Amino acid sequence: MDEHHMRLLIDLHENANRQGPGGDQETRLAIVLSGLAQQKNLKIADIGCGTGASACVLAEQLDAQITAVDFIQEFLDVLDCKARAKGIHGRLKTLQASMEALPFPDEALDAIWSEGAIYNMGFERGVSEWRRFLKPGGVLAVSEITWLTDERPQRVQTHWQKEYPEIDTASAKIKILEQNGFTILGYFPLPGRCWVENYYAPLESRFADFLRLHNNSLEAEAIVKAERDEIALYKAYNAYFGYGYYIAKKLTD
Ligand SMILES: C[S@@+](CC[C@H](N)C(=O)[O-])C[C@H]1O[C@@H](n2cnc3c(N)ncnc32)[C@H](O)[C@@H]1O
């Protein structure tokens, strides 16, 4: 992706609370399933945090130091402001880094959180490469695009096969976690409102300003069209795909 295209995507997404489907309630449910609420002085990384919706919930709910990681500094700047405004900046630090080269020592973390971001390096690779950063018994909580049925219409199959060939059913994703030394603590699919009300509706409301800011350039128009196509696909086929939230515990070697 060239720099200008990246700049446009940052402009479209930096003033949003979320850069993908999710919900505070669902982050809290994942926290309950993780069993972390009973523990003290936790060290947690939120990988691909964007402007930090989940990182803020973690900092508010847990006795923890949160390191919120993203490779886009503009998103982290928004999160820093938000954390100060909420009075949680003492417990939440941002870190610009690639999820493919995380700077943590082995077994440094009690939990790794990642909502809608592990796909950037691929689910299986992320699960196997991030594992070493977790203490034995540490928690991995990730949300990931997931087939909700065993079969589906050809059009949606073809779309996702091309966009993200690792898309699969929850049972297949759970198997990957098990094969990589984790035991499952919980799984749930994100409800539709996490897509429509929490992500797509605010995104659609930013299109007009975004196009105006970029003088309706062809590239800006193309970005909006791609987002509109994705929204239409979700509305037509949400019975077949969604985000699955996977909460797993690292087994001791
Ligand atoms: C779909 S957004 C999800 C953001 C946030 N977790 C949320 O749910 O609102 C994916 C995030 O991953 C970040 N990202 C993509 N590739 C990355 C990489 N290689 N290293 C670190 N962050 C990355 C993007 O900048 C973006 O903030």
Ligand as a Chemical Component Dictionary entry (heavy atoms), coordinates in Angstrom:
data_LIG
# 
_chem_comp.id                   LIG 
_chem_comp.type                 NON-POLYMER 
_chem_comp.pdbx_formal_charge   0 
_chem_comp.three_letter_code    LIG 
# 
loop_
_chem_comp_atom.comp_id 
_chem_comp_atom.atom_id 
_chem_comp_atom.alt_atom_id 
_chem_comp_atom.type_symbol 
_chem_comp_atom.charge 
_chem_comp_atom.model_Cartn_x 
_chem_comp_atom.model_Cartn_y 
_chem_comp_atom.model_Cartn_z 
_chem_comp_atom.pdbx_ordinal 
LIG C1  C1  C 0  -9.520  -3.651 12.092 1  
LIG S1  S1  S 1  -8.464  -2.618 13.050 2  
LIG C2  C2  C 0  -8.975  -3.032 14.722 3  
LIG C3  C3  C 0  -8.581  -1.963 15.695 4  
LIG C4  C4  C 0  -9.082  -2.155 17.144 5  
LIG N1  N1  N 0  -8.578  -3.356 17.761 6  
LIG C5  C5  C 0  -10.588 -2.153 17.167 7  
LIG O1  O1  O 0  -11.185 -3.245 17.324 8  
LIG O2  O2  O -1 -11.173 -1.067 17.022 9  
LIG C6  C6  C 0  -6.869  -3.395 12.902 10 
LIG C7  C7  C 0  -5.735  -2.624 13.579 11 
LIG O3  O3  O 0  -4.509  -3.349 13.399 12 
LIG C8  C8  C 0  -3.482  -2.416 13.128 13 
LIG N2  N2  N 0  -2.425  -3.129 12.390 14 
LIG C9  C9  C 0  -2.490  -3.649 11.139 15 
LIG N3  N3  N 0  -1.341  -4.268 10.814 16 
LIG C10 C10 C 0  -0.512  -4.116 11.880 17 
LIG C11 C11 C 0  0.809   -4.552 12.175 18 
LIG N4  N4  N 0  1.511   -5.244 11.293 19 
LIG N5  N5  N 0  1.327   -4.244 13.374 20 
LIG C12 C12 C 0  0.620   -3.537 14.297 21 
LIG N6  N6  N 0  -0.645  -3.101 14.088 22 
LIG C13 C13 C 0  -1.204  -3.398 12.900 23 
LIG C14 C14 C 0  -4.154  -1.326 12.328 24 
LIG O4  O4  O 0  -3.423  -0.109 12.377 25 
LIG C15 C15 C 0  -5.501  -1.229 13.014 26 
LIG O5  O5  O 0  -5.482  -0.303 14.065 27 
# 
loop_
_chem_comp_bond.comp_id 
_chem_comp_bond.atom_id_1 
_chem_comp_bond.atom_id_2 
_chem_comp_bond.value_order 
_chem_comp_bond.pdbx_ordinal 
LIG C1  S1  SING 1  
LIG S1  C2  SING 2  
LIG S1  C6  SING 3  
LIG C2  C3  SING 4  
LIG C3  C4  SING 5  
LIG C4  N1  SING 6  
LIG C4  C5  SING 7  
LIG C5  O1  DOUB 8  
LIG C5  O2  SING 9  
LIG C6  C7  SING 10 
LIG C7  O3  SING 11 
LIG C7  C15 SING 12 
LIG O3  C8  SING 13 
LIG C8  N2  SING 14 
LIG C8  C14 SING 15 
LIG N2  C9  SING 16 
LIG N2  C13 SING 17 
LIG C9  N3  DOUB 18 
LIG N3  C10 SING 19 
LIG C10 C11 SING 20 
LIG C10 C13 DOUB 21 
LIG C11 N4  SING 22 
LIG C11 N5  DOUB 23 
LIG N5  C12 SING 24 
LIG C12 N6  DOUB 25 
LIG N6  C13 SING 26 
LIG C14 O4  SING 27 
LIG C14 C15 SING 28 
LIG C15 O5  SING 29 
# 
